């Protein structure tokens, strides 16, 4: 999205002209669609003097991404808040058993686990709004971290089974 600073209306992000006042974004254009600086009086490519009127603009690509990320943060936080309330009923027993083995209260273990799951899911979602190489690196790091976490959980589960036998 682009905000035309002449008419104060929004236009699409890929448009060359303001959809309301017809002025051009980024400079002046001749009838052959050559781009000229905003201060030029004729086209430097073809020499035409019939140039469009330029307008300054403000790009809103960053703002829409920021708003989308903020909405996702709030949405995921609400979702995990509801999940925690629902899972309190079923997982307290499982985390209580783990708490007996570790000496840490089961409710504390469950809340901390859900907070880490929340952070991982949030990082994964936000990584899709970042530039491609950065987002891919974050997702790869999350994948490697979760793989090691899964291996650690399997080893802990095997050790707990041996203790209980």
C-alpha positions as CSV (number, residue, x, y, z in Angstrom):
1,X,0.0,0.0,0.0
2,X,1.1,3.5,-0.7
3,X,-0.3,6.7,0.7
4,X,-0.4,9.6,-1.8
5,X,0.7,12.7,0.0
6,X,-1.1,14.9,-2.4
7,X,-4.7,13.6,-2.1
8,X,-4.1,11.6,1.1
9,X,-5.6,8.4,-0.3
10,X,-4.3,4.8,-0.3
11,X,-3.3,3.0,-3.5
12,X,-2.0,-0.5,-4.1
13,X,1.6,-1.3,-3.6
14,X,2.5,-2.2,-7.2
15,X,0.8,0.8,-8.8
16,X,2.7,3.5,-10.7
17,X,-0.1,6.0,-10.4
18,X,-2.3,7.2,-7.6
19,X,-5.7,5.6,-8.2
20,X,-7.5,8.8,-6.9
21,X,-5.7,11.8,-8.3
22,X,-3.7,10.2,-11.1
23,X,-0.3,11.5,-10.1
24,X,2.8,9.2,-10.5
25,X,4.7,7.7,-7.7
26,X,8.5,7.9,-7.7
27,X,8.9,10.5,-10.5
28,X,7.4,11.8,-13.7
29,X,6.5,9.6,-16.7
30,X,6.3,10.4,-20.4
31,X,3.7,9.0,-22.9
32,X,6.2,6.1,-23.6
33,X,6.3,5.3,-19.9
34,X,9.9,6.3,-19.3
35,X,10.6,7.3,-15.7
36,X,12.2,10.7,-15.2
37,X,13.2,12.5,-11.9
38,X,10.4,14.5,-10.2
39,X,12.2,17.8,-11.0
40,X,12.8,17.2,-14.8
41,X,11.0,19.2,-17.4
42,X,11.4,16.7,-20.3
43,X,12.1,13.0,-20.6
44,X,15.8,12.2,-20.7
45,X,15.2,9.1,-22.8
46,X,12.9,10.3,-25.6
47,X,12.8,14.1,-25.1
48,X,9.0,14.3,-24.6
49,X,7.8,17.3,-22.7
50,X,4.4,15.9,-21.9
51,X,5.2,14.5,-18.4
52,X,2.9,13.4,-15.6
53,X,2.7,15.3,-12.3
54,X,4.7,13.5,-9.6
55,X,3.6,13.1,-6.0
56,X,5.5,12.1,-2.9
57,X,4.2,9.0,-1.2
58,X,4.6,6.9,1.9
59,X,5.0,3.1,1.5
60,X,2.9,1.1,4.0
61,X,4.4,-2.3,3.4
62,X,6.1,-2.3,6.7
63,X,3.0,-1.1,8.5
64,X,0.8,-3.9,7.2
65,X,3.4,-6.5,8.1
66,X,3.8,-5.0,11.6
67,X,0.0,-5.1,12.1
68,X,-0.2,-8.7,10.8
69,X,2.5,-9.8,13.2
70,X,0.8,-7.9,16.1
71,X,-2.5,-9.6,15.3
72,X,-0.8,-13.0,15.2
73,X,0.9,-12.4,18.5
74,X,-2.4,-11.5,20.2
75,X,-4.2,-14.4,18.5
76,X,-1.7,-17.1,19.3
77,X,-1.4,-15.7,22.9
78,X,-5.2,-16.0,23.3
79,X,-5.2,-19.5,21.7
80,X,-2.6,-20.7,24.1
81,X,-4.4,-19.1,27.0
82,X,-7.5,-21.1,26.2
83,X,-5.5,-24.2,25.5
84,X,-3.8,-23.9,28.9
85,X,-7.2,-23.7,30.6
86,X,-8.5,-26.7,28.7
87,X,-5.3,-28.7,29.1
88,X,-5.2,-28.0,32.9
89,X,-7.9,-30.7,33.2
90,X,-6.1,-33.5,31.3
91,X,-2.3,-32.8,31.5
92,X,-2.1,-32.0,35.2
93,X,-1.9,-35.8,35.9
94,X,0.8,-36.4,33.3
95,X,2.9,-33.4,34.5
96,X,2.1,-34.3,38.1
97,X,3.8,-37.7,37.5
98,X,6.8,-35.9,36.0
99,X,6.8,-33.5,38.9
100,X,7.0,-36.5,41.3
101,X,10.1,-37.7,39.5
102,X,11.8,-34.3,39.4
103,X,10.5,-32.7,42.6
104,X,9.0,-29.8,40.7
105,X,5.3,-29.1,40.9
106,X,3.4,-30.5,37.9
107,X,1.4,-27.3,37.3
108,X,4.7,-25.3,37.0
109,X,6.1,-27.8,34.5
110,X,3.0,-27.7,32.4
111,X,2.9,-23.9,32.3
112,X,6.6,-23.6,31.4
113,X,6.2,-26.2,28.6
114,X,3.2,-24.4,27.1
115,X,5.1,-21.1,27.3
116,X,8.0,-22.6,25.3
117,X,5.6,-24.1,22.8
118,X,4.0,-20.6,22.5
119,X,7.4,-19.0,21.8
120,X,8.3,-21.7,19.2
121,X,5.0,-21.3,17.3
122,X,5.2,-17.5,17.4
123,X,8.8,-17.6,16.0
124,X,7.6,-20.0,13.3
125,X,4.7,-17.7,12.3
126,X,6.8,-14.5,12.4
127,X,9.5,-16.2,10.3
128,X,7.1,-16.3,7.3
129,X,6.8,-12.4,7.4
130,X,10.6,-11.9,7.3
131,X,12.7,-11.8,4.1
132,X,13.2,-15.3,2.6
133,X,16.8,-16.1,3.7
134,X,16.2,-14.8,7.2
135,X,12.9,-16.7,7.7
136,X,14.4,-19.9,6.3
137,X,17.3,-19.7,8.7
138,X,15.0,-19.2,11.7
139,X,12.8,-22.1,10.6
140,X,15.9,-24.3,10.1
141,X,17.1,-23.4,13.6
142,X,13.7,-24.2,15.1
143,X,13.7,-27.5,13.3
144,X,17.2,-28.5,14.6
145,X,16.3,-27.3,18.1
146,X,13.0,-29.3,18.1
147,X,14.8,-32.3,16.8
148,X,17.3,-32.2,19.7
149,X,14.5,-31.5,22.2
150,X,12.5,-34.5,20.9
151,X,15.6,-36.7,21.3
152,X,16.1,-35.4,24.9
153,X,12.4,-36.1,25.7
154,X,12.7,-39.7,24.4
155,X,15.8,-40.2,26.6
156,X,14.0,-38.8,29.6
157,X,11.0,-41.0,29.0
158,X,13.2,-44.1,28.7
159,X,15.0,-43.2,31.9
160,X,11.6,-42.6,33.7
161,X,10.3,-46.0,32.5
162,X,13.5,-47.7,33.8
163,X,13.1,-46.0,37.2
164,X,9.4,-47.0,37.5
165,X,10.1,-50.7,36.7
